[in-house]
Amino acid sequence: MGTRKTTFEVISLAAIAPLIGDAQILGEPEDTGARTIAGRILSVTYDQNLAVTREMLFSSVGLHVASALTLKDAIGLCQDELFDLIVVGHSIPIDHRPLMVKELRHCCDAPILALYRPTEPALPGADYTFDSMQSPAALLAAITNILKSKHRPSQDDASIS
C-alpha cells in the first residue's frame, strides 16, 4: 500500500473571518450582534483523519458537523437527522461516489458539495463542486455561501469551482 501525502495550510481565524462575513466564531461573546451561520453539515469521507480535520474546521465557525466513514453510516445519519449540506470528500473512491450521491438523494434533501482533486472528473448529481487543493478558508467561504443562498427565499444553484 502506497503512502499518500496530504498538505494542510495553517490559517488563523482572523484570516477566515473576512471570507465568512459576520458569522459568529465560537468563543465570541453572544452580545456582539454577530449572526451565526446556521448549518448542519454531514461530512462523508473514508479517511478518519480527514473527518476529524473537517469537523474542527467546520465547527470553528459555528457549524454543527456529523461525520460518516461509510455509505451505510451516512444513510443512517440522513435518516435520523436533518442536514443543510452534505460534503462528499475526495477520499471516497471515484467509482463509489455516484452510488453514494444516488443513495443520499433518496434519504436526504440537503444539497451535495463534492470535493474533488484537479485530476478527477466532476461528480454527476452533485449540486456544487469544490477543488480540494484550494485553501481551507476558501472551502469555508464556499460552504458559507451555499448555506446563505439556501436560506434565501429564491435560490439560484451554481457550482463553486
C-alpha positions as CSV (number, residue, x, y, z in Angstrom):
1,M,0.0,0.0,0.0
2,G,1.4,3.4,-1.0
3,T,1.7,6.5,1.1
4,R,-0.4,9.5,0.3
5,K,1.0,12.9,1.1
6,T,-1.6,15.4,2.5
7,T,-0.7,19.0,2.9
8,F,-2.6,21.3,5.3
9,E,-2.4,25.0,5.2
10,V,-2.2,26.6,8.7
11,I,-4.6,29.6,8.8
12,S,-5.9,31.8,11.6
13,L,-9.5,32.6,12.3
14,A,-8.7,36.2,11.6
15,A,-7.8,35.2,8.0
16,I,-11.1,33.3,7.7
17,A,-13.4,36.0,9.2
18,P,-13.5,38.4,6.2
19,L,-14.5,35.5,3.9
20,I,-17.5,34.5,6.0
21,G,-18.9,37.9,6.7
22,D,-20.4,38.4,10.1
23,A,-20.7,34.7,11.1
24,Q,-20.1,34.2,14.8
25,I,-16.8,32.4,15.6
26,L,-17.1,30.0,18.6
27,G,-16.0,31.7,21.7
28,E,-17.1,35.1,20.6
29,P,-19.4,36.8,23.1
30,E,-23.0,36.5,22.0
31,D,-23.9,40.1,22.7
32,T,-21.8,41.4,19.8
33,G,-24.7,41.3,17.4
34,A,-22.9,39.0,15.0
35,R,-25.1,36.4,13.3
36,T,-24.2,32.7,13.4
37,I,-24.2,30.8,10.1
38,A,-26.8,28.3,11.0
39,G,-26.0,25.0,9.5
40,R,-25.8,21.3,10.0
41,I,-23.2,19.6,7.8
42,L,-22.9,15.9,7.1
43,S,-19.2,15.2,6.1
44,V,-18.7,11.9,4.4
45,T,-15.1,10.6,4.0
46,Y,-13.4,7.3,4.1
47,D,-10.4,8.8,5.9
48,Q,-10.7,9.2,9.7
49,N,-8.0,11.9,9.8
50,L,-9.8,14.0,7.2
51,A,-13.1,13.5,9.1
52,V,-11.5,14.9,12.3
53,T,-9.9,17.8,10.4
54,R,-13.1,18.8,8.6
55,E,-15.0,18.6,11.9
56,M,-12.6,21.0,13.5
57,L,-12.6,23.3,10.5
58,F,-16.3,23.5,10.1
59,S,-17.1,23.7,13.8
60,S,-14.6,26.6,14.2
61,V,-17.1,28.9,12.5
62,G,-20.1,27.6,14.4
63,L,-21.3,24.9,12.1
64,H,-22.7,21.6,13.5
65,V,-20.9,18.7,12.0
66,A,-21.7,14.9,11.8
67,S,-19.2,12.7,10.1
68,A,-19.7,9.4,8.4
69,L,-16.9,7.0,7.4
70,T,-19.1,4.7,5.3
71,L,-22.1,4.9,3.0
72,K,-24.1,2.9,5.5
73,D,-23.3,5.4,8.3
74,A,-24.1,8.4,6.0
75,I,-27.5,6.9,5.1
76,G,-28.2,6.2,8.8
77,L,-27.4,9.8,9.8
78,C,-29.6,11.2,7.0
79,Q,-32.5,9.1,8.1
80,D,-32.1,10.2,11.7
81,E,-31.2,13.9,11.3
82,L,-31.8,16.9,9.0
83,F,-28.8,18.4,7.3
84,D,-28.3,21.7,5.4
85,L,-25.4,20.4,3.4
86,I,-23.7,17.1,2.6
87,V,-19.9,17.3,1.9
88,V,-18.7,14.3,0.0
89,G,-14.9,14.1,0.4
90,H,-12.3,13.3,-2.2
91,S,-11.0,10.3,-0.2
92,I,-14.0,8.3,-1.4
93,P,-13.0,6.2,-4.5
94,I,-14.3,7.7,-7.7
95,D,-16.2,4.6,-8.6
96,H,-18.1,4.7,-5.2
97,R,-19.2,8.4,-5.5
98,P,-22.1,8.1,-8.0
99,L,-23.8,5.4,-5.9
100,M,-23.2,7.4,-2.8
101,V,-24.9,10.5,-4.3
102,K,-27.8,8.4,-5.6
103,E,-28.4,6.8,-2.2
104,L,-28.0,10.0,-0.2
105,R,-30.6,11.7,-2.6
106,H,-33.1,9.0,-1.6
107,C,-33.0,9.8,2.1
108,C,-31.8,13.4,2.4
109,D,-33.0,16.7,0.9
110,A,-29.7,18.6,1.5
111,P,-27.6,19.8,-1.4
112,I,-24.4,18.0,-2.0
113,L,-21.0,19.6,-2.2
114,A,-18.4,17.3,-3.8
115,L,-14.8,17.9,-3.1
116,Y,-12.5,16.8,-5.9
117,R,-8.9,16.7,-6.9
118,P,-8.0,18.7,-10.1
119,T,-7.2,15.4,-12.0
120,E,-10.6,13.9,-11.2
121,P,-13.9,14.2,-13.2
122,A,-16.8,16.1,-11.9
123,L,-19.3,14.1,-9.8
124,P,-22.6,13.7,-11.6
125,G,-25.5,14.6,-9.4
126,A,-23.6,16.9,-7.0
127,D,-25.2,20.4,-6.6
128,Y,-21.8,22.0,-6.0
129,T,-18.2,21.1,-6.6
130,F,-15.0,22.4,-4.9
131,D,-11.4,21.9,-5.8
132,S,-9.9,20.4,-2.7
133,M,-6.5,21.9,-3.5
134,Q,-7.8,25.3,-2.5
135,S,-7.3,26.7,1.0
136,P,-9.4,25.7,4.0
137,A,-10.5,29.4,4.2
138,A,-11.8,29.1,0.6
139,L,-13.8,25.9,1.5
140,L,-15.4,27.7,4.5
141,A,-16.3,30.6,2.3
142,A,-17.9,28.3,-0.3
143,I,-19.9,26.5,2.4
144,T,-21.0,29.7,3.9
145,N,-22.2,31.0,0.6
146,I,-24.1,27.8,-0.1
147,L,-25.8,28.0,3.3
148,K,-26.6,31.7,2.9
149,S,-28.2,31.0,-0.5
150,K,-30.1,28.1,0.9
151,H,-31.8,30.3,3.5
152,R,-32.8,33.0,0.9
153,P,-36.4,32.8,-0.5
154,S,-35.2,32.3,-4.0
155,Q,-32.1,30.1,-4.6
156,D,-30.1,30.0,-7.8
157,D,-28.0,26.9,-8.0
158,A,-24.4,27.4,-9.1
159,S,-21.3,25.2,-8.9
160,I,-18.4,26.5,-6.9
161,S,-15.1,25.7,-8.6
